[in-house]
């Protein structure tokens, strides 16, 4: 092996080690460090942890609403869903799935995935390419209390669409009948949208 090849290899190894040490994680082939955060969260790619959290905070009211609807009056349903996502630089989800879950409710997990698939992140200013994310969603009594109380027509229609896309057309039709019975076709008396 010639000296130039050896020095380039040593420089590359040192750069990777410095990147990993500086970001609190390990580097990948893409050169981005894997950064971990509370409750088992992880970000690897051009987006920062702060960027991911800010984008997810816009989606969380919808997830909390879905959770509160699934909870029911006497349910003890709670747990943490670790979402696995790949978000491109334009903010669109590429891959989306459940990394791990203690919720034990596939129907609610499917609705959560559908809500995220319908959402977009902001455009990434930090770089190009996909950002790999594992994001923990903690669902408990506090999350149910944080759920929006409004049943706006827009939110209701989004839920209807999510149910249909996840193969639950019968449930969507039953909920539509209930909506029409309580609110009428025009949705009068419904609270503000969130």
PyMOL commands that place a pseudoatom at each C-alpha (Angstrom):
pseudoatom trace, name=CA, resn=UNK, resi=1, chain=A, elem=C, hetatm=0, pos=[0.000, 0.000, 0.000]
pseudoatom trace, name=CA, resn=UNK, resi=2, chain=A, elem=C, hetatm=0, pos=[1.409, 3.406, -0.929]
pseudoatom trace, name=CA, resn=UNK, resi=3, chain=A, elem=C, hetatm=0, pos=[1.780, 6.216, 1.613]
pseudoatom trace, name=CA, resn=UNK, resi=4, chain=A, elem=C, hetatm=0, pos=[-0.835, 8.486, -0.057]
pseudoatom trace, name=CA, resn=UNK, resi=5, chain=A, elem=C, hetatm=0, pos=[-3.526, 5.776, 0.117]
pseudoatom trace, name=CA, resn=UNK, resi=6, chain=A, elem=C, hetatm=0, pos=[-2.680, 5.110, 3.775]
pseudoatom trace, name=CA, resn=UNK, resi=7, chain=A, elem=C, hetatm=0, pos=[-2.880, 8.835, 4.685]
pseudoatom trace, name=CA, resn=UNK, resi=8, chain=A, elem=C, hetatm=0, pos=[-6.265, 9.262, 2.900]
pseudoatom trace, name=CA, resn=UNK, resi=9, chain=A, elem=C, hetatm=0, pos=[-7.606, 6.238, 4.776]
pseudoatom trace, name=CA, resn=UNK, resi=10, chain=A, elem=C, hetatm=0, pos=[-6.326, 7.565, 8.098]
pseudoatom trace, name=CA, resn=UNK, resi=11, chain=A, elem=C, hetatm=0, pos=[-7.781, 11.038, 7.368]
pseudoatom trace, name=CA, resn=UNK, resi=12, chain=A, elem=C, hetatm=0, pos=[-11.164, 9.552, 6.477]
pseudoatom trace, name=CA, resn=UNK, resi=13, chain=A, elem=C, hetatm=0, pos=[-11.192, 7.452, 9.665]
pseudoatom trace, name=CA, resn=UNK, resi=14, chain=A, elem=C, hetatm=0, pos=[-10.255, 10.466, 11.796]
pseudoatom trace, name=CA, resn=UNK, resi=15, chain=A, elem=C, hetatm=0, pos=[-12.960, 12.602, 10.163]
pseudoatom trace, name=CA, resn=UNK, resi=16, chain=A, elem=C, hetatm=0, pos=[-15.589, 9.940, 10.840]
pseudoatom trace, name=CA, resn=UNK, resi=17, chain=A, elem=C, hetatm=0, pos=[-14.453, 9.624, 14.451]
pseudoatom trace, name=CA, resn=UNK, resi=18, chain=A, elem=C, hetatm=0, pos=[-14.589, 13.399, 14.949]
pseudoatom trace, name=CA, resn=UNK, resi=19, chain=A, elem=C, hetatm=0, pos=[-18.064, 13.617, 13.431]
pseudoatom trace, name=CA, resn=UNK, resi=20, chain=A, elem=C, hetatm=0, pos=[-19.317, 10.832, 15.666]
pseudoatom trace, name=CA, resn=UNK, resi=21, chain=A, elem=C, hetatm=0, pos=[-17.785, 12.370, 18.780]
pseudoatom trace, name=CA, resn=UNK, resi=22, chain=A, elem=C, hetatm=0, pos=[-19.035, 15.862, 17.995]
pseudoatom trace, name=CA, resn=UNK, resi=23, chain=A, elem=C, hetatm=0, pos=[-22.640, 14.828, 17.404]
pseudoatom trace, name=CA, resn=UNK, resi=24, chain=A, elem=C, hetatm=0, pos=[-22.970, 12.218, 20.109]
pseudoatom trace, name=CA, resn=UNK, resi=25, chain=A, elem=C, hetatm=0, pos=[-23.521, 9.347, 17.695]
pseudoatom trace, name=CA, resn=UNK, resi=26, chain=A, elem=C, hetatm=0, pos=[-21.972, 7.127, 15.056]
pseudoatom trace, name=CA, resn=UNK, resi=27, chain=A, elem=C, hetatm=0, pos=[-21.510, 8.069, 11.426]
pseudoatom trace, name=CA, resn=UNK, resi=28, chain=A, elem=C, hetatm=0, pos=[-22.913, 6.204, 8.457]
pseudoatom trace, name=CA, resn=UNK, resi=29, chain=A, elem=C, hetatm=0, pos=[-21.926, 5.849, 4.834]
pseudoatom trace, name=CA, resn=UNK, resi=30, chain=A, elem=C, hetatm=0, pos=[-23.797, 9.092, 4.092]
pseudoatom trace, name=CA, resn=UNK, resi=31, chain=A, elem=C, hetatm=0, pos=[-21.480, 10.941, 6.497]
pseudoatom trace, name=CA, resn=UNK, resi=32, chain=A, elem=C, hetatm=0, pos=[-24.290, 12.009, 8.814]
pseudoatom trace, name=CA, resn=UNK, resi=33, chain=A, elem=C, hetatm=0, pos=[-24.085, 11.221, 12.484]
pseudoatom trace, name=CA, resn=UNK, resi=34, chain=A, elem=C, hetatm=0, pos=[-26.791, 9.256, 14.242]
pseudoatom trace, name=CA, resn=UNK, resi=35, chain=A, elem=C, hetatm=0, pos=[-28.114, 11.518, 16.996]
pseudoatom trace, name=CA, resn=UNK, resi=36, chain=A, elem=C, hetatm=0, pos=[-30.264, 10.050, 19.754]
pseudoatom trace, name=CA, resn=UNK, resi=37, chain=A, elem=C, hetatm=0, pos=[-32.757, 11.840, 21.980]
pseudoatom trace, name=CA, resn=UNK, resi=38, chain=A, elem=C, hetatm=0, pos=[-35.198, 11.046, 24.810]
pseudoatom trace, name=CA, resn=UNK, resi=39, chain=A, elem=C, hetatm=0, pos=[-37.479, 7.973, 24.864]
pseudoatom trace, name=CA, resn=UNK, resi=40, chain=A, elem=C, hetatm=0, pos=[-35.458, 6.102, 22.239]
pseudoatom trace, name=CA, resn=UNK, resi=41, chain=A, elem=C, hetatm=0, pos=[-35.636, 8.699, 19.467]
pseudoatom trace, name=CA, resn=UNK, resi=42, chain=A, elem=C, hetatm=0, pos=[-33.018, 8.882, 16.715]
pseudoatom trace, name=CA, resn=UNK, resi=43, chain=A, elem=C, hetatm=0, pos=[-32.248, 11.171, 13.762]
pseudoatom trace, name=CA, resn=UNK, resi=44, chain=A, elem=C, hetatm=0, pos=[-29.695, 10.432, 11.031]
pseudoatom trace, name=CA, resn=UNK, resi=45, chain=A, elem=C, hetatm=0, pos=[-29.486, 12.743, 8.044]
pseudoatom trace, name=CA, resn=UNK, resi=46, chain=A, elem=C, hetatm=0, pos=[-29.511, 16.405, 7.149]
pseudoatom trace, name=CA, resn=UNK, resi=47, chain=A, elem=C, hetatm=0, pos=[-32.365, 17.360, 9.508]
pseudoatom trace, name=CA, resn=UNK, resi=48, chain=A, elem=C, hetatm=0, pos=[-31.637, 18.264, 13.101]
pseudoatom trace, name=CA, resn=UNK, resi=49, chain=A, elem=C, hetatm=0, pos=[-33.403, 16.811, 16.137]
pseudoatom trace, name=CA, resn=UNK, resi=50, chain=A, elem=C, hetatm=0, pos=[-34.957, 20.249, 16.711]
pseudoatom trace, name=CA, resn=UNK, resi=51, chain=A, elem=C, hetatm=0, pos=[-36.302, 20.329, 13.143]
pseudoatom trace, name=CA, resn=UNK, resi=52, chain=A, elem=C, hetatm=0, pos=[-37.845, 16.857, 13.518]
pseudoatom trace, name=CA, resn=UNK, resi=53, chain=A, elem=C, hetatm=0, pos=[-39.433, 17.721, 16.872]
pseudoatom trace, name=CA, resn=UNK, resi=54, chain=A, elem=C, hetatm=0, pos=[-40.869, 21.000, 15.539]
pseudoatom trace, name=CA, resn=UNK, resi=55, chain=A, elem=C, hetatm=0, pos=[-42.422, 19.232, 12.554]
pseudoatom trace, name=CA, resn=UNK, resi=56, chain=A, elem=C, hetatm=0, pos=[-43.841, 16.432, 14.693]
pseudoatom trace, name=CA, resn=UNK, resi=57, chain=A, elem=C, hetatm=0, pos=[-45.369, 18.948, 17.110]
pseudoatom trace, name=CA, resn=UNK, resi=58, chain=A, elem=C, hetatm=0, pos=[-47.571, 20.155, 14.241]
pseudoatom trace, name=CA, resn=UNK, resi=59, chain=A, elem=C, hetatm=0, pos=[-48.797, 16.571, 13.684]
pseudoatom trace, name=CA, resn=UNK, resi=60, chain=A, elem=C, hetatm=0, pos=[-49.212, 15.562, 17.340]
pseudoatom trace, name=CA, resn=UNK, resi=61, chain=A, elem=C, hetatm=0, pos=[-52.666, 17.162, 17.879]
pseudoatom trace, name=CA, resn=UNK, resi=62, chain=A, elem=C, hetatm=0, pos=[-54.055, 14.901, 15.159]
pseudoatom trace, name=CA, resn=UNK, resi=63, chain=A, elem=C, hetatm=0, pos=[-52.387, 11.855, 16.738]
pseudoatom trace, name=CA, resn=UNK, resi=64, chain=A, elem=C, hetatm=0, pos=[-53.685, 12.816, 20.200]
pseudoatom trace, name=CA, resn=UNK, resi=65, chain=A, elem=C, hetatm=0, pos=[-57.168, 13.218, 18.743]
pseudoatom trace, name=CA, resn=UNK, resi=66, chain=A, elem=C, hetatm=0, pos=[-57.039, 9.739, 17.183]
pseudoatom trace, name=CA, resn=UNK, resi=67, chain=A, elem=C, hetatm=0, pos=[-55.791, 8.334, 20.486]
pseudoatom trace, name=CA, resn=UNK, resi=68, chain=A, elem=C, hetatm=0, pos=[-58.554, 10.003, 22.504]
pseudoatom trace, name=CA, resn=UNK, resi=69, chain=A, elem=C, hetatm=0, pos=[-61.150, 8.612, 20.072]
pseudoatom trace, name=CA, resn=UNK, resi=70, chain=A, elem=C, hetatm=0, pos=[-59.715, 5.084, 20.471]
pseudoatom trace, name=CA, resn=UNK, resi=71, chain=A, elem=C, hetatm=0, pos=[-59.400, 5.415, 24.228]
pseudoatom trace, name=CA, resn=UNK, resi=72, chain=A, elem=C, hetatm=0, pos=[-63.057, 5.247, 25.138]
pseudoatom trace, name=CA, resn=UNK, resi=73, chain=A, elem=C, hetatm=0, pos=[-64.440, 6.032, 28.604]
pseudoatom trace, name=CA, resn=UNK, resi=74, chain=A, elem=C, hetatm=0, pos=[-62.987, 3.105, 30.581]
pseudoatom trace, name=CA, resn=UNK, resi=75, chain=A, elem=C, hetatm=0, pos=[-60.042, 2.062, 28.441]
pseudoatom trace, name=CA, resn=UNK, resi=76, chain=A, elem=C, hetatm=0, pos=[-56.576, 1.519, 29.854]
pseudoatom trace, name=CA, resn=UNK, resi=77, chain=A, elem=C, hetatm=0, pos=[-55.011, 1.767, 26.386]
pseudoatom trace, name=CA, resn=UNK, resi=78, chain=A, elem=C, hetatm=0, pos=[-51.590, 3.391, 26.637]
pseudoatom trace, name=CA, resn=UNK, resi=79, chain=A, elem=C, hetatm=0, pos=[-48.039, 2.848, 25.457]
pseudoatom trace, name=CA, resn=UNK, resi=80, chain=A, elem=C, hetatm=0, pos=[-45.253, 4.190, 23.280]
pseudoatom trace, name=CA, resn=UNK, resi=81, chain=A, elem=C, hetatm=0, pos=[-45.175, 3.862, 19.512]
pseudoatom trace, name=CA, resn=UNK, resi=82, chain=A, elem=C, hetatm=0, pos=[-41.730, 4.288, 17.949]
pseudoatom trace, name=CA, resn=UNK, resi=83, chain=A, elem=C, hetatm=0, pos=[-42.358, 5.472, 14.401]
pseudoatom trace, name=CA, resn=UNK, resi=84, chain=A, elem=C, hetatm=0, pos=[-39.711, 4.767, 11.765]
pseudoatom trace, name=CA, resn=UNK, resi=85, chain=A, elem=C, hetatm=0, pos=[-39.673, 7.337, 8.979]
pseudoatom trace, name=CA, resn=UNK, resi=86, chain=A, elem=C, hetatm=0, pos=[-37.579, 8.493, 6.093]
pseudoatom trace, name=CA, resn=UNK, resi=87, chain=A, elem=C, hetatm=0, pos=[-38.370, 12.091, 5.133]
pseudoatom trace, name=CA, resn=UNK, resi=88, chain=A, elem=C, hetatm=0, pos=[-36.976, 13.593, 1.937]
pseudoatom trace, name=CA, resn=UNK, resi=89, chain=A, elem=C, hetatm=0, pos=[-35.572, 17.120, 1.628]
pseudoatom trace, name=CA, resn=UNK, resi=90, chain=A, elem=C, hetatm=0, pos=[-38.929, 18.423, 0.339]
pseudoatom trace, name=CA, resn=UNK, resi=91, chain=A, elem=C, hetatm=0, pos=[-40.665, 17.138, 3.480]
pseudoatom trace, name=CA, resn=UNK, resi=92, chain=A, elem=C, hetatm=0, pos=[-42.456, 14.117, 2.027]
pseudoatom trace, name=CA, resn=UNK, resi=93, chain=A, elem=C, hetatm=0, pos=[-42.438, 10.775, 3.814]
pseudoatom trace, name=CA, resn=UNK, resi=94, chain=A, elem=C, hetatm=0, pos=[-40.624, 8.069, 1.861]
pseudoatom trace, name=CA, resn=UNK, resi=95, chain=A, elem=C, hetatm=0, pos=[-40.676, 5.040, 4.126]
pseudoatom trace, name=CA, resn=UNK, resi=96, chain=A, elem=C, hetatm=0, pos=[-43.045, 4.963, 7.080]
pseudoatom trace, name=CA, resn=UNK, resi=97, chain=A, elem=C, hetatm=0, pos=[-43.657, 2.179, 9.580]
pseudoatom trace, name=CA, resn=UNK, resi=98, chain=A, elem=C, hetatm=0, pos=[-43.710, 1.044, 13.184]
pseudoatom trace, name=CA, resn=UNK, resi=99, chain=A, elem=C, hetatm=0, pos=[-40.225, 0.405, 14.586]
pseudoatom trace, name=CA, resn=UNK, resi=100, chain=A, elem=C, hetatm=0, pos=[-41.535, -0.837, 17.954]
pseudoatom trace, name=CA, resn=UNK, resi=101, chain=A, elem=C, hetatm=0, pos=[-44.704, -0.435, 19.983]
pseudoatom trace, name=CA, resn=UNK, resi=102, chain=A, elem=C, hetatm=0, pos=[-46.041, -1.203, 23.445]
pseudoatom trace, name=CA, resn=UNK, resi=103, chain=A, elem=C, hetatm=0, pos=[-49.507, 0.073, 22.505]
pseudoatom trace, name=CA, resn=UNK, resi=104, chain=A, elem=C, hetatm=0, pos=[-50.807, -3.317, 21.274]
pseudoatom trace, name=CA, resn=UNK, resi=105, chain=A, elem=C, hetatm=0, pos=[-53.468, -1.734, 19.076]
pseudoatom trace, name=CA, resn=UNK, resi=106, chain=A, elem=C, hetatm=0, pos=[-52.828, -2.224, 15.353]
pseudoatom trace, name=CA, resn=UNK, resi=107, chain=A, elem=C, hetatm=0, pos=[-55.903, -0.248, 14.320]
pseudoatom trace, name=CA, resn=UNK, resi=108, chain=A, elem=C, hetatm=0, pos=[-54.736, 2.886, 16.136]
pseudoatom trace, name=CA, resn=UNK, resi=109, chain=A, elem=C, hetatm=0, pos=[-51.164, 2.375, 14.907]
pseudoatom trace, name=CA, resn=UNK, resi=110, chain=A, elem=C, hetatm=0, pos=[-52.485, 2.232, 11.311]
pseudoatom trace, name=CA, resn=UNK, resi=111, chain=A, elem=C, hetatm=0, pos=[-54.443, 5.461, 11.842]
pseudoatom trace, name=CA, resn=UNK, resi=112, chain=A, elem=C, hetatm=0, pos=[-51.333, 7.162, 13.251]
pseudoatom trace, name=CA, resn=UNK, resi=113, chain=A, elem=C, hetatm=0, pos=[-49.305, 6.076, 10.211]
pseudoatom trace, name=CA, resn=UNK, resi=114, chain=A, elem=C, hetatm=0, pos=[-52.042, 7.349, 7.895]
pseudoatom trace, name=CA, resn=UNK, resi=115, chain=A, elem=C, hetatm=0, pos=[-52.068, 10.723, 9.700]
pseudoatom trace, name=CA, resn=UNK, resi=116, chain=A, elem=C, hetatm=0, pos=[-48.322, 11.089, 9.215]
pseudoatom trace, name=CA, resn=UNK, resi=117, chain=A, elem=C, hetatm=0, pos=[-48.498, 9.966, 5.585]
pseudoatom trace, name=CA, resn=UNK, resi=118, chain=A, elem=C, hetatm=0, pos=[-51.045, 12.751, 4.982]
pseudoatom trace, name=CA, resn=UNK, resi=119, chain=A, elem=C, hetatm=0, pos=[-48.700, 15.311, 6.567]
pseudoatom trace, name=CA, resn=UNK, resi=120, chain=A, elem=C, hetatm=0, pos=[-45.537, 16.928, 5.280]
pseudoatom trace, name=CA, resn=UNK, resi=121, chain=A, elem=C, hetatm=0, pos=[-42.487, 18.276, 7.024]
pseudoatom trace, name=CA, resn=UNK, resi=122, chain=A, elem=C, hetatm=0, pos=[-41.070, 21.651, 6.062]
pseudoatom trace, name=CA, resn=UNK, resi=123, chain=A, elem=C, hetatm=0, pos=[-38.364, 21.779, 3.401]
pseudoatom trace, name=CA, resn=UNK, resi=124, chain=A, elem=C, hetatm=0, pos=[-34.952, 20.842, 4.738]
pseudoatom trace, name=CA, resn=UNK, resi=125, chain=A, elem=C, hetatm=0, pos=[-32.558, 23.777, 4.754]
pseudoatom trace, name=CA, resn=UNK, resi=126, chain=A, elem=C, hetatm=0, pos=[-29.739, 21.747, 6.299]
pseudoatom trace, name=CA, resn=UNK, resi=127, chain=A, elem=C, hetatm=0, pos=[-28.991, 19.565, 3.272]
pseudoatom trace, name=CA, resn=UNK, resi=128, chain=A, elem=C, hetatm=0, pos=[-30.234, 17.119, 0.674]
pseudoatom trace, name=CA, resn=UNK, resi=129, chain=A, elem=C, hetatm=0, pos=[-31.344, 13.526, 0.821]
pseudoatom trace, name=CA, resn=UNK, resi=130, chain=A, elem=C, hetatm=0, pos=[-33.432, 11.515, 3.214]
pseudoatom trace, name=CA, resn=UNK, resi=131, chain=A, elem=C, hetatm=0, pos=[-33.409, 11.828, 6.977]
pseudoatom trace, name=CA, resn=UNK, resi=132, chain=A, elem=C, hetatm=0, pos=[-33.939, 8.571, 8.863]
pseudoatom trace, name=CA, resn=UNK, resi=133, chain=A, elem=C, hetatm=0, pos=[-36.006, 9.071, 12.002]
pseudoatom trace, name=CA, resn=UNK, resi=134, chain=A, elem=C, hetatm=0, pos=[-37.193, 6.959, 14.893]
pseudoatom trace, name=CA, resn=UNK, resi=135, chain=A, elem=C, hetatm=0, pos=[-39.695, 9.116, 16.742]
pseudoatom trace, name=CA, resn=UNK, resi=136, chain=A, elem=C, hetatm=0, pos=[-41.314, 8.057, 20.033]
pseudoatom trace, name=CA, resn=UNK, resi=137, chain=A, elem=C, hetatm=0, pos=[-44.992, 8.896, 20.442]
pseudoatom trace, name=CA, resn=UNK, resi=138, chain=A, elem=C, hetatm=0, pos=[-46.006, 8.467, 24.082]
pseudoatom trace, name=CA, resn=UNK, resi=139, chain=A, elem=C, hetatm=0, pos=[-49.736, 7.888, 24.461]
pseudoatom trace, name=CA, resn=UNK, resi=140, chain=A, elem=C, hetatm=0, pos=[-51.192, 8.060, 27.967]
pseudoatom trace, name=CA, resn=UNK, resi=141, chain=A, elem=C, hetatm=0, pos=[-53.780, 9.978, 29.994]
pseudoatom trace, name=CA, resn=UNK, resi=142, chain=A, elem=C, hetatm=0, pos=[-51.802, 13.227, 29.571]
pseudoatom trace, name=CA, resn=UNK, resi=143, chain=A, elem=C, hetatm=0, pos=[-51.869, 12.764, 25.771]
pseudoatom trace, name=CA, resn=UNK, resi=144, chain=A, elem=C, hetatm=0, pos=[-55.629, 12.221, 25.882]
pseudoatom trace, name=CA, resn=UNK, resi=145, chain=A, elem=C, hetatm=0, pos=[-56.022, 15.417, 27.906]
pseudoatom trace, name=CA, resn=UNK, resi=146, chain=A, elem=C, hetatm=0, pos=[-53.969, 17.290, 25.268]
pseudoatom trace, name=CA, resn=UNK, resi=147, chain=A, elem=C, hetatm=0, pos=[-56.235, 16.099, 22.453]
pseudoatom trace, name=CA, resn=UNK, resi=148, chain=A, elem=C, hetatm=0, pos=[-58.210, 18.822, 20.708]
pseudoatom trace, name=CA, resn=UNK, resi=149, chain=A, elem=C, hetatm=0, pos=[-61.853, 18.749, 21.743]
pseudoatom trace, name=CA, resn=UNK, resi=150, chain=A, elem=C, hetatm=0, pos=[-63.038, 20.137, 18.430]
pseudoatom trace, name=CA, resn=UNK, resi=151, chain=A, elem=C, hetatm=0, pos=[-64.702, 17.872, 15.924]
pseudoatom trace, name=CA, resn=UNK, resi=152, chain=A, elem=C, hetatm=0, pos=[-64.402, 20.210, 12.977]
pseudoatom trace, name=CA, resn=UNK, resi=153, chain=A, elem=C, hetatm=0, pos=[-65.684, 19.054, 9.630]
pseudoatom trace, name=CA, resn=UNK, resi=154, chain=A, elem=C, hetatm=0, pos=[-62.138, 19.200, 8.209]
pseudoatom trace, name=CA, resn=UNK, resi=155, chain=A, elem=C, hetatm=0, pos=[-60.741, 16.948, 10.954]
pseudoatom trace, name=CA, resn=UNK, resi=156, chain=A, elem=C, hetatm=0, pos=[-63.685, 14.590, 10.609]
pseudoatom trace, name=CA, resn=UNK, resi=157, chain=A, elem=C, hetatm=0, pos=[-63.166, 14.310, 6.843]
pseudoatom trace, name=CA, resn=UNK, resi=158, chain=A, elem=C, hetatm=0, pos=[-59.443, 13.618, 7.335]
pseudoatom trace, name=CA, resn=UNK, resi=159, chain=A, elem=C, hetatm=0, pos=[-60.290, 10.818, 9.755]
pseudoatom trace, name=CA, resn=UNK, resi=160, chain=A, elem=C, hetatm=0, pos=[-62.799, 9.430, 7.241]
pseudoatom trace, name=CA, resn=UNK, resi=161, chain=A, elem=C, hetatm=0, pos=[-60.146, 9.410, 4.533]
pseudoatom trace, name=CA, resn=UNK, resi=162, chain=A, elem=C, hetatm=0, pos=[-57.597, 7.741, 6.840]
pseudoatom trace, name=CA, resn=UNK, resi=163, chain=A, elem=C, hetatm=0, pos=[-60.088, 5.024, 7.767]
pseudoatom trace, name=CA, resn=UNK, resi=164, chain=A, elem=C, hetatm=0, pos=[-60.886, 4.309, 4.121]
pseudoatom trace, name=CA, resn=UNK, resi=165, chain=A, elem=C, hetatm=0, pos=[-57.219, 4.187, 3.139]
pseudoatom trace, name=CA, resn=UNK, resi=166, chain=A, elem=C, hetatm=0, pos=[-56.502, 1.726, 5.930]
pseudoatom trace, name=CA, resn=UNK, resi=167, chain=A, elem=C, hetatm=0, pos=[-59.321, -0.584, 4.741]
pseudoatom trace, name=CA, resn=UNK, resi=168, chain=A, elem=C, hetatm=0, pos=[-61.910, 0.416, 7.331]
pseudoatom trace, name=CA, resn=UNK, resi=169, chain=A, elem=C, hetatm=0, pos=[-64.660, 1.695, 5.039]
pseudoatom trace, name=CA, resn=UNK, resi=170, chain=A, elem=C, hetatm=0, pos=[-67.450, 0.167, 7.157]
pseudoatom trace, name=CA, resn=UNK, resi=171, chain=A, elem=C, hetatm=0, pos=[-66.205, 1.968, 10.287]
pseudoatom trace, name=CA, resn=UNK, resi=172, chain=A, elem=C, hetatm=0, pos=[-65.928, 5.210, 8.277]
pseudoatom trace, name=CA, resn=UNK, resi=173, chain=A, elem=C, hetatm=0, pos=[-69.542, 4.870, 7.127]
pseudoatom trace, name=CA, resn=UNK, resi=174, chain=A, elem=C, hetatm=0, pos=[-70.765, 4.178, 10.671]
pseudoatom trace, name=CA, resn=UNK, resi=175, chain=A, elem=C, hetatm=0, pos=[-68.950, 7.263, 11.971]
pseudoatom trace, name=CA, resn=UNK, resi=176, chain=A, elem=C, hetatm=0, pos=[-70.378, 9.367, 9.140]
pseudoatom trace, name=CA, resn=UNK, resi=177, chain=A, elem=C, hetatm=0, pos=[-73.897, 8.270, 10.085]
pseudoatom trace, name=CA, resn=UNK, resi=178, chain=A, elem=C, hetatm=0, pos=[-73.183, 9.221, 13.706]
pseudoatom trace, name=CA, resn=UNK, resi=179, chain=A, elem=C, hetatm=0, pos=[-71.766, 12.602, 12.633]
pseudoatom trace, name=CA, resn=UNK, resi=180, chain=A, elem=C, hetatm=0, pos=[-74.822, 13.363, 10.514]
pseudoatom trace, name=CA, resn=UNK, resi=181, chain=A, elem=C, hetatm=0, pos=[-77.129, 12.349, 13.366]
pseudoatom trace, name=CA, resn=UNK, resi=182, chain=A, elem=C, hetatm=0, pos=[-75.350, 14.651, 15.865]
pseudoatom trace, name=CA, resn=UNK, resi=183, chain=A, elem=C, hetatm=0, pos=[-74.175, 17.558, 13.726]
pseudoatom trace, name=CA, resn=UNK, resi=184, chain=A, elem=C, hetatm=0, pos=[-76.214, 17.394, 10.541]
pseudoatom trace, name=CA, resn=UNK, resi=185, chain=A, elem=C, hetatm=0, pos=[-74.835, 17.603, 7.046]
pseudoatom trace, name=CA, resn=UNK, resi=186, chain=A, elem=C, hetatm=0, pos=[-73.508, 21.140, 7.514]
pseudoatom trace, name=CA, resn=UNK, resi=187, chain=A, elem=C, hetatm=0, pos=[-71.774, 20.500, 10.878]
pseudoatom trace, name=CA, resn=UNK, resi=188, chain=A, elem=C, hetatm=0, pos=[-73.356, 23.456, 12.662]
pseudoatom trace, name=CA, resn=UNK, resi=189, chain=A, elem=C, hetatm=0, pos=[-72.289, 23.977, 16.250]
pseudoatom trace, name=CA, resn=UNK, resi=190, chain=A, elem=C, hetatm=0, pos=[-68.893, 22.398, 15.695]
pseudoatom trace, name=CA, resn=UNK, resi=191, chain=A, elem=C, hetatm=0, pos=[-65.862, 24.005, 17.419]
pseudoatom trace, name=CA, resn=UNK, resi=192, chain=A, elem=C, hetatm=0, pos=[-62.932, 25.699, 15.733]
pseudoatom trace, name=CA, resn=UNK, resi=193, chain=A, elem=C, hetatm=0, pos=[-60.512, 23.771, 13.573]
pseudoatom trace, name=CA, resn=UNK, resi=194, chain=A, elem=C, hetatm=0, pos=[-57.068, 22.942, 14.899]
for i in range(1, 194): cmd.bond("trace and resi %d" % i, "trace and resi %d" % (i + 1))
show_as sticks, trace
zoom trace
